[in-house]
Amino acid sequence: MSSATSAVAVSTESSVPQERLVRTEIPGPRSKEIHERRRAVVPPGVHSVLPVYIERAHDSILIDVDGNQIIDVCGGIGVTTIGHTDDRVVAAATAQLQNVTHTLFTMTPYEPYVQVAEHLAKHVPGSTASAPYKTLLMNSGAEAVENGVKIARKFTGRPGVAVLEHAYHGRTLLTSSMNHKAAPYALGYGPRVGDIYKAPNSYPLHDGLTGAEAAARTIAYLEKQAGASDLACLVVEPVQGEGGFIVPADGFLPALAEWCRANGIVFIADEVQAGMARTGTVFSIEQFDVVPDIVLSAKGIAGGLPLAGITGRADIMDQSQPGGLGGTFGGNPVSCAAAVAVFEQIESLGLLGEARRIESSFGAGLRELQERFPAIAEVRGMGAMLAIEVTKPGTLEPDADLVARVIDAAAQRGVLLLSSGVHNQAIRFLPSLKMSDALIADVMSVLQESFSVASS
C-alpha cells in the first residue's frame, strides 16, 4: 500500500469506528433541519427511505450529521459491496483526479477504460482468448440495460424484449416499461415502451414448480405472446433484486438459455445488483451454470462511483457502427480507476470467500430469527445478498405493514434496512463484504428486538 493510501486508511478508519451508536432520535434535529431545506428545493419524487443526512462513512458504518453511527445493511442498494470509502478505491480515485478527470473516451481515450474492459473480459463466464467478450462502459444500471437491449436489437434485427415477472431494470422510459411493478416507477409517465413481453418467473416459495416446469411455462408464454422469431433478447436478473431477492429453482435459467440459443435470442444477464462478487462468484449467473451472451454490471463495480458495463460476445458487440455507442461521461477515468481497484481487491482480499462467510453467518442468524417469528415465511438468497419474506403466519399473504414496522424499529436503533418485493413483503440485506461477524451479530440482535416490538 502506498503512503498516500496508508494516510487515507488511518484517517478514515480512526474517524469512523465500526460500531453502532445512537446519540439522538433518528432522524435527529440536524437531519430534520436539513430535510426541511430539502423540501423547498427537491421534488418529492426523489424520495429517501430514511431522511437521515450522512456526513461520513467507512466500511459498514454511516455517521449522520447528528453523530449517530448507523450500521448500513443496504450498501446504497448494493453499491458499496467493498465498503464505504474503501481505502484503495479512494487512493486510486484521488490519484486519477490529479491526472485526468475527463476527455470523453470517444474523443481522446485513456488506459483505465481499457483496464476495466480487460477485467470484465477476464471474469465474465464464457470469455476466452478464442471467443472474447468486449465492453462498453456507461454510467448507471439503467443505461446498461438500455444499451444491452439496443445492442441485441442491432445484432438480431428484431424488436422484441422479453423480461420476467417481478423484474426491476431501472427508471428510464424503456427500463421502467420493463419493470414488473408499475408504481412508482412508471405510473403516470406513459405511454410506455412497446414490444416488451413479461413472462412468468420461477418463484419456488409461491409456485412450487421445479426449474424445468417453470421454464416450460415461461417458454410457452413467450412463444405464444411474442413469438420466438420476433424476440431480440431475454433480460434476466439471475437473482432478482427489487422483486424480492428471488432465487429461481434449479434448472430454470439453463433451460431458458438453451431455448434462447436455439432461437437466436440474445440472453442478457442483468447483474447490476447481484454482480461484482456479492453472491460468492464475480457474477451470480456463474452459480446457475449458464454462459450469457451479454452481462450487465453497475452498482458495486466502482466502489461508490458511477460506472456501468455492457460486456458481450465480440460478434454481438462488433455489430454496432462507429459512433453508435457511447456517451459523454460513460467510462469516466476517475470511476474507471476506482473500478480497477475494486477488481484487484476481489482477488487480493479473497472477497468471494468473504461473501460466502457472510452467507453462512448472516444466513444462520436469519434462520434463527425465522424459528422465533412465524411471520418469516422464507430465508433466501446467495452470499451477501439475502432476504426474508414476511407473511401473515400460516399463509403466504404478504405482510407489508409488519415489514414497514420492523424497518422503522430497526432505524430507531441504528440499523438501516430496506424492503423489496412486488408487495414490499420482503426485507433485503446487502451488507458490505467486509462487514465483521461482530457487526452481523449486532444486526441480528436489533432485528430480533425490532420484530418483537413490531409484532406486539
C-alpha positions in Angstrom: 0.0 0.0 0.0 1.3 3.4 -1.0 2.0 6.1 1.6 -0.9 8.1 0.2 -3.2 5.1 0.6 -2.0 4.5 4.1 -2.7 8.1 5.1 -6.2 7.8 3.8 -6.7 4.5 5.7 -5.6 5.8 9.0 -7.6 9.0 8.9 -10.8 7.3 7.7 -10.7 4.3 9.9 -9.9 6.2 13.0 -12.7 8.7 12.4 -15.4 6.0 11.7 -15.3 3.3 14.3 -17.1 0.1 13.2 -19.8 0.1 15.9 -23.4 1.2 16.3 -24.1 4.2 18.4 -27.4 6.1 18.8 -26.9 9.6 20.2 -30.3 11.2 19.3 -33.7 10.2 18.0 -33.5 9.1 14.4 -33.8 11.4 12.4 -32.0 13.8 14.7 -32.6 17.6 14.9 -29.9 18.5 12.4 -31.2 16.0 9.9 -34.7 17.4 10.4 -33.4 20.9 9.8 -31.7 19.9 6.5 -34.7 17.9 5.4 -36.9 21.0 5.7 -34.4 22.9 3.5 -34.5 19.9 1.0 -38.3 20.0 0.8 -38.1 23.6 -0.6 -35.8 22.7 -3.4 -36.0 18.9 -4.2 -39.2 17.4 -5.6 -41.0 14.7 -3.6 -40.5 12.2 -6.4 -36.9 12.0 -5.3 -37.8 10.1 -2.2 -35.5 8.9 0.6 -36.2 5.7 2.6 -34.8 7.3 5.8 -34.3 11.1 5.8 -31.1 10.9 7.8 -28.3 13.1 6.4 -24.9 11.4 6.2 -21.7 13.3 7.0 -19.1 10.5 6.9 -19.0 6.8 6.2 -16.5 3.9 6.2 -16.9 0.2 5.6 -20.3 -0.7 7.2 -20.9 2.4 9.3 -22.7 5.7 8.4 -22.3 8.7 10.6 -25.1 11.2 10.3 -25.0 15.0 10.9 -26.2 14.4 14.5 -23.4 12.0 15.3 -25.4 8.7 15.2 -23.4 5.7 13.9 -25.7 3.6 11.8 -25.0 0.1 10.6 -25.6 0.1 6.8 -27.1 -3.2 5.7 -28.2 -1.7 2.3 -24.9 -0.6 0.9 -26.5 2.1 -1.2 -28.7 -0.7 -2.6 -25.7 -2.9 -3.5 -23.2 -0.2 -4.5 -20.7 -0.3 -1.6 -20.1 -4.0 -1.8 -16.4 -3.3 -0.9 -17.4 -1.0 1.9 -17.9 2.8 2.1 -14.8 4.9 1.3 -12.7 1.8 0.7 -9.0 3.0 1.2 -7.6 1.7 -2.1 -10.6 2.9 -4.0 -10.2 6.4 -2.5 -6.5 6.4 -3.2 -7.0 5.2 -6.8 -9.7 7.8 -7.5 -7.6 10.6 -5.8 -4.6 9.8 -7.9 -6.7 9.8 -11.1 -8.3 13.1 -10.1 -4.9 14.7 -10.1 -4.1 13.4 -13.7 -7.2 13.4 -15.9 -10.9 13.9 -14.9 -12.4 13.9 -18.4 -11.6 13.9 -22.0 -14.5 11.8 -23.4 -13.3 8.3 -24.3 -14.8 8.6 -27.8 -12.7 11.7 -28.4 -9.3 11.0 -26.8 -9.2 7.8 -24.9 -7.3 6.7 -21.7 -6.0 3.5 -20.3 -8.2 3.0 -17.2 -11.2 2.4 -19.5 -9.3 -0.4 -21.3 -8.2 -1.9 -17.9 -11.8 -2.2 -16.8 -12.8 -3.8 -20.0 -9.9 -6.3 -19.6 -11.0 -7.1 -16.1 -14.6 -7.7 -17.2 -13.4 -9.9 -20.1 -11.4 -11.9 -17.7 -14.3 -12.5 -15.3 -17.5 -12.8 -17.3 -18.4 -16.5 -17.9 -17.7 -17.6 -21.5 -15.0 -15.2 -22.4 -11.9 -16.8 -23.8 -8.9 -15.8 -25.9 -10.6 -17.5 -28.9 -14.1 -16.2 -28.1 -13.5 -12.8 -26.4 -16.1 -10.6 -24.8 -15.9 -6.8 -25.3 -17.2 -4.0 -23.1 -19.0 -0.6 -23.5 -18.8 1.5 -20.3 -21.6 3.8 -19.3 -22.8 5.5 -16.0 -25.7 3.6 -14.4 -27.5 0.3 -14.3 -30.4 1.7 -16.3 -28.0 2.8 -19.0 -26.5 -0.6 -19.1 -29.9 -2.2 -19.7 -30.8 0.4 -22.3 -27.6 -0.3 -24.2 -27.9 -4.1 -23.8 -31.3 -4.0 -25.4 -30.1 -1.6 -28.1 -27.1 -3.9 -29.0 -29.3 -7.0 -29.0 -31.7 -5.4 -31.4 -28.9 -4.3 -33.7 -27.4 -7.8 -33.7 -30.6 -9.7 -34.3 -32.6 -7.2 -36.4 -35.6 -8.0 -34.1 -37.7 -5.6 -31.9 -39.0 -7.8 -29.1 -37.7 -7.7 -25.5 -38.6 -10.4 -23.0 -38.4 -10.0 -19.2 -39.6 -11.9 -16.2 -42.3 -11.2 -13.7 -41.1 -9.4 -10.5 -38.2 -7.9 -12.5 -36.7 -4.5 -11.9 -34.4 -2.9 -14.5 -34.5 0.9 -13.9 -36.3 4.2 -14.0 -35.7 5.4 -17.6 -38.6 5.2 -20.1 -37.5 1.8 -21.5 -36.4 0.2 -18.3 -39.5 1.4 -16.3 -41.6 -0.2 -19.0 -39.6 -3.4 -18.5 -40.3 -3.5 -14.7 -42.9 -5.8 -13.3 -44.2 -3.2 -10.8 -45.6 0.0 -12.4 -45.9 2.1 -9.2 -44.0 4.2 -8.6 -41.6 3.8 -11.5 -43.9 4.1 -14.5 -47.2 5.3 -13.1 -48.2 8.5 -14.8 -45.1 8.7 -17.1 -46.6 6.9 -20.1 -47.0 6.0 -22.8 -44.8 3.0 -22.0 -42.5 1.4 -24.5 -43.9 -1.4 -26.6 -42.6 -4.7 -27.8 -41.9 -5.8 -24.2 -43.2 -9.2 -23.0 -43.4 -10.0 -19.3 -43.2 -13.8 -18.8 -43.7 -15.9 -15.6 -40.7 -16.3 -13.4 -39.6 -19.2 -11.2 -40.7 -18.3 -7.6 -40.3 -21.5 -5.7 -42.0 -20.3 -2.5 -45.2 -19.4 -4.3 -45.4 -21.6 -7.5 -44.0 -24.9 -6.2 -42.6 -25.7 -9.6 -39.4 -27.4 -10.5 -37.0 -25.4 -12.6 -37.9 -27.5 -15.7 -41.6 -26.9 -15.1 -41.2 -23.2 -14.5 -39.1 -22.9 -17.7 -41.6 -24.7 -19.8 -44.3 -22.3 -18.6 -42.1 -19.3 -19.4 -41.2 -20.5 -22.8 -44.8 -21.4 -23.7 -45.9 -18.0 -22.7 -43.2 -16.2 -24.8 -43.8 -18.4 -27.8 -47.5 -17.6 -27.8 -47.4 -14.0 -26.7 -44.3 -12.8 -28.5 -43.1 -15.4 -31.0 -39.5 -16.5 -30.6 -38.6 -15.3 -34.1 -39.6 -11.7 -33.1 -37.5 -11.6 -29.9 -34.2 -9.8 -29.8 -33.3 -10.7 -26.2 -34.4 -12.1 -22.9 -33.2 -9.9 -20.0 -32.9 -11.9 -16.7 -31.7 -11.0 -13.2 -30.2 -14.3 -12.1 -31.2 -13.4 -8.5 -33.9 -10.8 -8.7 -33.3 -7.6 -6.7 -36.2 -5.2 -6.2 -38.5 -8.2 -6.9 -37.6 -9.7 -3.6 -34.2 -11.5 -4.0 -36.0 -14.4 -5.7 -33.7 -17.3 -6.4 -35.1 -19.4 -9.3 -35.4 -23.2 -9.0 -32.5 -25.3 -10.2 -32.6 -25.8 -13.9 -34.8 -22.8 -14.7 -32.1 -20.5 -16.1 -30.2 -23.2 -18.1 -33.4 -24.2 -19.8 -34.2 -20.6 -20.8 -30.6 -20.0 -22.0 -30.8 -23.2 -24.1 -34.1 -22.0 -25.6 -32.6 -18.6 -26.4 -29.6 -20.2 -28.2 -31.9 -22.5 -30.2 -33.9 -19.5 -31.4 -31.3 -16.8 -31.9 -32.4 -14.8 -28.9 -29.7 -12.9 -27.0 -29.6 -14.0 -23.4 -28.8 -11.0 -21.2 -27.8 -11.4 -17.5 -28.7 -8.2 -15.6 -26.1 -8.4 -12.9 -26.5 -4.7 -11.8 -27.4 -5.7 -8.2 -26.2 -9.3 -7.9 -22.9 -9.0 -9.7 -19.4 -7.9 -8.6 -18.7 -10.7 -6.0 -21.9 -10.1 -4.0 -23.2 -13.7 -4.3 -19.9 -15.5 -3.8 -18.9 -15.5 -7.5 -17.9 -12.5 -9.5 -21.3 -12.7 -11.4 -24.3 -14.6 -10.0 -25.1 -16.2 -13.3 -22.0 -18.4 -12.8 -23.8 -20.3 -10.0 -26.5 -21.4 -12.4 -24.1 -23.0 -15.0 -25.2 -20.5 -17.7 -23.0 -18.7 -20.2 -24.8 -15.4 -21.1 -24.4 -13.6 -24.4 -24.3 -10.2 -22.6 -23.6 -9.3 -19.0 -24.7 -6.0 -17.5 -22.8 -4.6 -14.5 -23.0 -1.4 -12.4 -23.6 -0.6 -8.7 -20.7 -2.3 -6.9 -18.3 -2.1 -9.9 -16.6 1.1 -8.9 -16.9 1.2 -5.1 -19.4 4.1 -4.9 -18.5 6.0 -8.1 -20.9 5.9 -11.1 -19.9 3.3 -13.7 -21.7 0.6 -15.6 -20.6 -2.1 -18.1 -22.2 -3.9 -21.0 -20.0 -6.9 -21.7 -20.9 -9.2 -24.6 -19.7 -11.7 -27.1 -17.5 -9.9 -29.7 -19.7 -10.9 -32.6 -22.6 -9.2 -30.9 -20.8 -6.1 -29.7 -19.0 -5.6 -33.0 -22.3 -5.2 -35.0 -22.7 -1.6 -33.9 -21.2 1.0 -36.2 -18.6 3.6 -35.0 -20.3 6.3 -33.1 -23.4 4.2 -32.5 -22.4 3.5 -28.9 -21.1 5.7 -26.1 -22.0 8.8 -24.0 -20.3 12.0 -22.7 -19.5 10.6 -19.3 -19.5 6.9 -20.0 -16.4 5.3 -18.6 -15.2 8.4 -16.8 -11.5 7.9 -15.9 -11.9 8.5 -12.2 -14.7 5.9 -12.0 -12.6 3.5 -14.1 -9.6 3.9 -11.8 -11.8 3.1 -8.8 -13.2 0.0 -10.6 -9.7 -1.3 -11.3 -9.0 -1.0 -7.5 -12.3 -3.0 -6.8 -11.3 -5.8 -9.2 -7.8 -6.0 -7.8 -9.2 -6.4 -4.3 -11.8 -9.0 -5.2 -8.7 -11.2 -5.9 -6.2 -9.9 -3.3 -8.6 -9.9 -0.4 -10.5 -13.0 -1.3 -13.8 -11.2 -1.4 -15.6 -14.2 -3.0 -14.8 -16.2 0.2 -16.0 -13.2 2.3 -19.3 -13.3 0.5 -19.7 -17.0 1.4 -18.7 -16.2 5.0 -21.5 -13.6 5.2 -23.9 -16.0 3.7 -23.0 -18.5 6.4 -23.1 -16.2 9.4 -25.8 -13.8 8.3 -27.9 -16.6 6.9 -27.6 -18.6 10.1 -28.8 -15.6 12.1 -31.8 -15.1 9.8 -32.8 -18.8 10.1 -32.7 -18.5 13.9 -34.8 -15.4 13.6 -37.3 -17.4 11.5 -37.6 -20.0 14.2 -38.7 -17.3 16.7 -41.1 -15.4 14.4 -43.6 -17.4 12.3 -44.2 -14.3 10.2 -40.9 -15.1 8.4 -42.0 -17.5 5.6 -38.6 -17.9 4.0 -35.0 -17.0 4.2 -33.4 -16.9 0.8 -30.5 -15.5 -1.3 -26.9 -16.1 -2.0 -23.7 -14.7 -0.5 -24.2 -11.2 0.8 -27.5 -10.9 -1.0 -30.1 -12.3 1.4 -33.7 -11.7 2.2 -36.6 -12.7 4.4 -40.2 -12.9 3.1 -42.7 -11.7 5.7 -46.3 -13.1 5.6 -49.2 -13.4 7.8 -48.4 -16.6 9.9 -49.7 -19.8 8.4 -50.3 -18.2 5.0 -48.4 -16.8 2.0 -50.3 -13.5 2.2 -47.8 -10.6 2.2 -47.5 -8.5 5.4 -46.0 -5.2 4.1 -47.3 -3.4 7.3 -45.1 -5.6 9.5 -42.1 -5.2 7.2 -42.5 -1.4 7.5 -42.8 -1.5 11.3 -39.7 -3.7 11.6 -37.7 -1.4 9.3 -38.7 1.6 11.3 -38.0 0.0 14.6 -34.5 -1.0 13.3 -33.8 2.5 12.1 -34.6 3.9 15.5 -32.0 1.5 16.9 -29.3 2.5 14.4 -29.7 -0.2 11.7 -30.5 0.7 8.1 -32.8 -1.8 6.3 -34.7 -1.8 3.1 -37.8 -3.6 1.8 -38.3 -5.3 -1.6 -40.8 -7.4 -3.4 -43.8 -6.5 -5.5 -45.9 -6.1 -2.3 -42.9 -4.8 -0.2 -43.2 -8.1 1.7 -39.5 -8.8 2.0 -36.6 -7.3 3.9 -33.4 -7.4 1.9 -29.9 -7.4 3.2 -26.9 -6.1 1.2 -24.0 -5.8 3.6 -20.5 -4.9 2.7 -18.3 -7.9 2.1 -16.1 -6.5 4.8 -18.9 -6.5 7.5 -17.5 -8.2 10.6 -19.2 -11.1 12.4 -19.5 -8.8 15.4 -21.5 -6.3 13.4 -23.6 -9.1 11.9 -24.4 -10.3 15.5 -25.3 -6.8 16.5 -27.7 -6.5 13.4 -29.3 -9.8 14.5 -29.9 -8.5 18.0 -31.6 -5.4 16.6 -33.6 -7.5 14.2 -34.9 -9.7 17.0 -35.8 -6.7 19.1 -37.4 -4.9 16.1 -39.6 -7.9 15.3 -40.6 -8.3 18.9 -41.6 -4.6 19.1 -43.3 -4.6 15.6 -45.2 -7.8 16.3 -46.7 -6.7 19.6 
